[in-house]
Amino acid sequence: MKERIYKIIEKAEDEDVVSKIFDYAIIILIIASIASVILESFSGFRTKYDYELYLFELMTVAIFTVEYFLRIWTADLKYPQKKALAARLIYLFSFMAIIDLFAILPFYLPFIISIDLRFLRVVRLTRIFRLFKVNRYSDSLQLIGKVMKEAKEELLTTIFLMFFVILISATLMYNAENSVQPDVFPNIIASLWWAIATLTTVGYGDVYPVTAIGKMLASVIAISGVGLVALPTGIISSEFMREISKQKVCKCPHCGGDIG
């Protein structure tokens, strides 16, 4: 029974109809749950359907809780090389297990500890993490996760470079504009907002330089931002192409070598 439950709750195999039904049901429930979170933000809708929303929340939390504990129970089948306790601990601290926990935690937390209602609203927003549960049932989303994992070093380097350029830009603009616009560029930290808006090519226009040297710096920084923003995009795109190429490689039925 335990092995059958494990096969059902894990990603469905082509011939396992019950597992497929479970997968689709969970996906639909996750989407519906996210929709309820969005609808709750409309005060009129929340007031009119408060009881129905609560019942739906009760049902989804119950289903997600059962699923969460079933996955803990069958973790030793997911990690057969580990002992039962070690396998369960590995699963409990895995990314998807933490997402599963965050999906149900806001419902149970008020029963355990006394929480200020304002903080409770913030905690309840963690229900949006249910959306990430879809990752377990989607090949495309799993591909995104794999790409991000493979390119993490390059992305971290790019993020560090972006932070460095933003900091330098804010410092230069502070020195160029502070004497003329002390309220707009009072310090380097406040100047970071302008640097981020400019380098990301958003350019809100709420903060801008007025001196000649400030405008020259802004022009160079804005042009640099075009290439800087393109860096992580190029890294992710190339990694996507590499992963897709790997998946398209076929095995020869006779020798087992790669073909195509």
Secondary structure in CASP SS format (residue, H / E / C, confidence):
PFRMAT SS
TARGET T0000
AUTHOR 0000-0000-0000
METHOD secondary structure of the structure
MODEL  1
M C 1.00
K H 1.00
E H 1.00
R H 1.00
I H 1.00
Y H 1.00
K H 1.00
I H 1.00
I H 1.00
E C 1.00
K C 1.00
A C 1.00
E C 1.00
D C 1.00
E C 1.00
D C 1.00
V H 1.00
V H 1.00
S H 1.00
K H 1.00
I H 1.00
F H 1.00
D H 1.00
Y H 1.00
A H 1.00
I H 1.00
I H 1.00
I H 1.00
L H 1.00
I H 1.00
I H 1.00
A H 1.00
S H 1.00
I H 1.00
A H 1.00
S H 1.00
V H 1.00
I H 1.00
L H 1.00
E H 1.00
S C 1.00
F C 1.00
S H 1.00
G H 1.00
F H 1.00
R H 1.00
T H 1.00
K H 1.00
Y C 1.00
D H 1.00
Y H 1.00
E H 1.00
L H 1.00
Y H 1.00
L H 1.00
F H 1.00
E H 1.00
L H 1.00
M H 1.00
T H 1.00
V H 1.00
A H 1.00
I H 1.00
F H 1.00
T H 1.00
V H 1.00
E H 1.00
Y H 1.00
F H 1.00
L H 1.00
R H 1.00
I H 1.00
W H 1.00
T C 1.00
A H 1.00
D H 1.00
L H 1.00
K H 1.00
Y C 1.00
P C 1.00
Q C 1.00
K C 1.00
K C 1.00
A H 1.00
L H 1.00
A H 1.00
A H 1.00
R H 1.00
L H 1.00
I H 1.00
Y H 1.00
L H 1.00
F C 1.00
S C 1.00
F H 1.00
M H 1.00
A H 1.00
I H 1.00
I H 1.00
D H 1.00
L H 1.00
F H 1.00
A H 1.00
I H 1.00
L H 1.00
P H 1.00
F H 1.00
Y H 1.00
L H 1.00
P H 1.00
F H 1.00
I H 1.00
I C 1.00
S C 1.00
I C 1.00
D C 1.00
L H 1.00
R H 1.00
F H 1.00
L H 1.00
R H 1.00
V H 1.00
V H 1.00
R H 1.00
L H 1.00
T H 1.00
R H 1.00
I H 1.00
F H 1.00
R H 1.00
L H 1.00
F H 1.00
K H 1.00
V H 1.00
N H 1.00
R H 1.00
Y H 1.00
S C 1.00
D H 1.00
S H 1.00
L H 1.00
Q H 1.00
L H 1.00
I H 1.00
G H 1.00
K H 1.00
V H 1.00
M H 1.00
K H 1.00
E H 1.00
A C 1.00
K H 1.00
E H 1.00
E H 1.00
L H 1.00
L H 1.00
T H 1.00
T H 1.00
I H 1.00
F H 1.00
L H 1.00
M H 1.00
F H 1.00
F H 1.00
V H 1.00
I H 1.00
L H 1.00
I H 1.00
S H 1.00
A H 1.00
T H 1.00
L H 1.00
M H 1.00
Y H 1.00
N H 1.00
A H 1.00
E H 1.00
N C 1.00
S C 1.00
V C 1.00
Q C 1.00
P C 1.00
D C 1.00
V C 1.00
F C 1.00
P C 1.00
N C 1.00
I H 1.00
I H 1.00
A H 1.00
S H 1.00
L H 1.00
W H 1.00
W H 1.00
A H 1.00
I H 1.00
A H 1.00
T H 1.00
L H 1.00
T C 1.00
T C 1.00
V C 1.00
G C 1.00
Y C 1.00
G C 1.00
D C 1.00
V C 1.00
Y C 1.00
P C 1.00
V C 1.00
T C 1.00
A H 1.00
I H 1.00
G H 1.00
K H 1.00
M H 1.00
L H 1.00
A H 1.00
S H 1.00
V H 1.00
I H 1.00
A H 1.00
I H 1.00
S H 1.00
G H 1.00
V H 1.00
G H 1.00
L H 1.00
V H 1.00
A H 1.00
L H 1.00
P H 1.00
T H 1.00
G H 1.00
I H 1.00
I H 1.00
S H 1.00
S H 1.00
E H 1.00
F H 1.00
M H 1.00
R H 1.00
E H 1.00
I H 1.00
S H 1.00
K H 1.00
Q H 1.00
K H 1.00
V C 1.00
C E 1.00
K E 1.00
C C 1.00
P C 1.00
H C 1.00
C C 1.00
G C 1.00
G C 1.00
D E 1.00
I E 1.00
G C 1.00
END
